[in-house]
């Protein structure tokens, strides 16, 4: 991994880990859909402002359909699932479940595009499933109907992100700048979700101060994170870009313990190690090589 990409992955992992923490703060107070709509609007507006200041606003008509698809599958729908996941689960559990995104990406690549999966990767997938089960069973969340719905939402968002990454690599969107792609994607997501929660957005200023700060932080994290994601996606492909989610649980657990005082148990850490180990094998990610190339 290049000297530039490795630190960018670290930053991206921290940003994705923080998303679940800030969502856990805001969504229960304001609602999952309004929070995610505001997230998309803030991120889209911020990035569009950057493009206007840089005088580099350009949009190809041939990319409009793909951008709408990317905004729906890669932002609007997973945003909603992430929002509800953080309502029904604690932030640590939701963040760890998000680390399964590279696993889903691999499955999508195999089913949709015929990418070969080795026996070692199949074993790693099974280990990842065991790790997820251990994480869910080892957290302070009991398996009830509500928490099961939260688990479904978290895994659904991971699946959609995996689909979006594979779709992006097969579409001509790589010709657009990462900032322009992220700006349009986030704007489409914010506008689409706003249609379903206009009254809630109109009164969002009445929300508690901590919720407003969390929503603002979500928008900023997205405004920084998605251009980075698309830059890495264009430079190194879907697998490398999604390895940022290997780091998200680590940052998510730390941030959850600091900001939400959530409990961390040994079984949770063991499950996390199994999930991350399986993803490392599946994605052929080698941190030691990345460190050497960065030094």
N, C-alpha and C positions, 0 to 999 in steps of 0.2 A: 504494500500500500504506500502511496506517495507521501511525501513530507507534508503536503497540504491537506490531503484527505483525512489523515488520521486525527489531527486535532479538530477538524470539522465534524467528524463522527462523534468525538467526545462532547462537543458543544451540542450537537443535535440530540444525542442521548439524554443530556441534561434537560433540554427543552421539552422533549417528549415525556420525560419523567415528571416534569413540573405540571404538565397539562392535566394529569389525573388528580394531582393535589389541588390545583386551583378549581378544577371542575367539582371536586368533592366539597369545596367551600361554598361555591356559588349555586350549583344546581339545586340542592335541597331548599335553598332560600328563595330562589327566583323561578326555578323550573328548568328542566333539561333543554327543551327546545328554545326558549328565549335566550338562555345563556349561550347556546351554540350559534344561534342566529346573530347575536351581538358579537360573538367571537369572529365569525366570518366577515361581518360588516366592518369591524375595526381593522382586521388584518387586510381586507381588500382595499379599504380607503387609505390605509397607511402606505401600502405598496403602490397604489395608483398615484398617490402624492409624490412618492419617490420617483416614479417614472416621469411624471409631469415636470418635476424639478430638473431631472436629467435630460428632458426633452427626447425621450426614447420610447414614446408610446407608439406601438405599431401592432396591428392585429390582422392576420391573414384570414380571409374568408374561408379558405380551405380547412382551417383549424377550428372554426367555430363549433361544429358538431362534436368534435373530439373534446373541446374544452368544456362543453355542456356535460358530456358524458363523464369527464374527469371531475368536474365540479360536483356531480351527483354521486358517483360511485366512490370517489376519492376524498370527498369532504362532507357534503350535506348529510348523507345517510350514516357514515361512520361517526360523524360528530354527534348525531342524535343518539346513536347506540352508546357512545362514550359517555354522554351526559347522563343517560339512564343507568349505565353501569355504575357510575360514581354515586348515584342516588341510592341504589340498592346494595352496593358493596362499599367496603372501606377502600381508600385510595391505594393502599399497598397491594391488595388483592387485584384490583382492576389494572394496576400498572404491570404486575407480574403476568397476568393473562395476556396483556398486550404484546408480551415478548414472543408469543406464538405466531406473530405475523409472518416471519420468514418461513415458518413451517407451512402455513397456508399458501404462501407465495410459491413454494416448491410444488405443492400439490396442484395448484392452478396451472403452473408451468407444465407439469406432466400431463394433466388431463386435457388442457386446452391447446397446448403447443407441442406436445410430444417430447418434452425434455426428459432425458433418461435419469432415473433414480437408482442408485446402487443399493446393494443389500445393507451396507453400512449405514446409509442414510435412512433406510426403512427402519432399521433397529433404533437409530437415533430418534426417529419420529415416535416410536413406541415408548422410548425412555422419556421423551418430552411429554407424552400423554400421562405417564405415571407421575412425572414431576408436577404437572398441572393439578392432578388429583390430590397429590400430597400437599401442595400449596393451599388448595381450597379447603382440605380437611384440617390443615394445621394452623389456619388463621382464626381470629376471634369471630368468625362468621359461621353461623350454623346453617346447614343445608335445609332451608325452608323454601316455600314457593317463591317468596320475594327474592331471596339470595340466588336461587336457581335462575330466575329471570335476569338478575344482574350478571351472572356468569354467561348466560346466553348472549346478552348485549355486548359484553366485553369481547367474547370470541367472534361475534358477528362483525364487530368493527375491525378486528384483526383480519378476518377473511376478506372484507371489502378493501382494506388497504393493500392486501396481497394481490387482489384482482386488479386494482388500479395501477399498481406498480408494473404488472405484466402488460396491461393494456398500453401504458405510456411508452414502453419500450418497443411496441409494435406499431405505434402511430407516428405521424410526422411532427409531433409536438416538440421533438428534440431540436427543431430548427428555431423555435422561439427561445428567448432568454428565460432563465429560471425565474427571474423576478416577474416578468410579464405573465408567464404561465401561472405562477402562484397568485398574482394579483387577480387575474380573471377567474381562476378557480375559486378563490376565497370570496370574491364578490358574488359569483353565481350562487355559491353555497349560502351566503348570508341573505341574499334577496329571496331565494327559494324558501328558506326556513322562516323568514319574516312573514311570509304570506299566512302562515299558520298560527302566528302569535302576535298580531298587530297590537291588540289591547295590552298584552303583557309588556311588550317593548315600549309602548307609550308611557307606561307607569314604572319603568325600570329604575328611574331616578329616585323612586321612593324606597328602593331596596336598601338593606343595611350597608353601612360603609365597607365592611369586609367583603361583602358580595361584589360591590362595585369595583373595588381594587382587584379582586380575583378575576372578574370579567375583563378588566383592562389588561391584566397580566396575561390572560389567555390570548387576547388579540395580539399582543406584542410577541408572545412566544410563537404564534402562528405566522406572524409577519416575518419573523427571522427564520423560523424553522423550515417552512415550506420552500422558500428559495434555496436554502441549503440542501434540502432533500432533493430537489430537482437538479441542482448542480451536481451532486454526487451521483444521482441516477443517470445523468447524461455522461458523466466522466467515467463511471466504473460499473454501471448496470444495476439492475434491481436488487440482486443478492447483496452487493456491498452496501447499497443505500439502506437496505432494511436491517443491516447489522447494527445500525444505531439503536435499534430497539433491544439489542442485547444489553445495552447500558441503561436503558430506561428504568428497569426494575430497581437497579442499584440506587440510582438517583431518586426514584420514586419512594423507595423504602426510607431512605435518609430524610427526604423532605417531609414525608408523612409523619415520621417520628418527631421532627423538629416543629412543624407547623400545626399538626393535628394531634400530636401526642398519642398516636396509635401504637398499639403493642406489637412487638416483633418477637416471634417465638422461634425456637430452634428448628422445628419441623418446617416452618415457613422458609427458613434459610436453606435447609436441605433441599426442599422442593425447588427453590429458586436455582440452586446449583445444578440440579438435574435438567431443568428447563434450559438454562443458559448453555450447559454442556451439550445438550442435544442440538441446539441451534447452531453452535460452533461447528459441530460435525456436519450438519446438513448443509450449511452455507460455505464450508471449507474456509472458515475464517481463522486466521492464525495471528493472534496478537503479537507473538514474539517477532514474527517477520515484519509486522507493521512497525513495531518499535525500532527494529534495525534499520528499516528504510527511512525512518524519520530522523535517525541519528547520523 
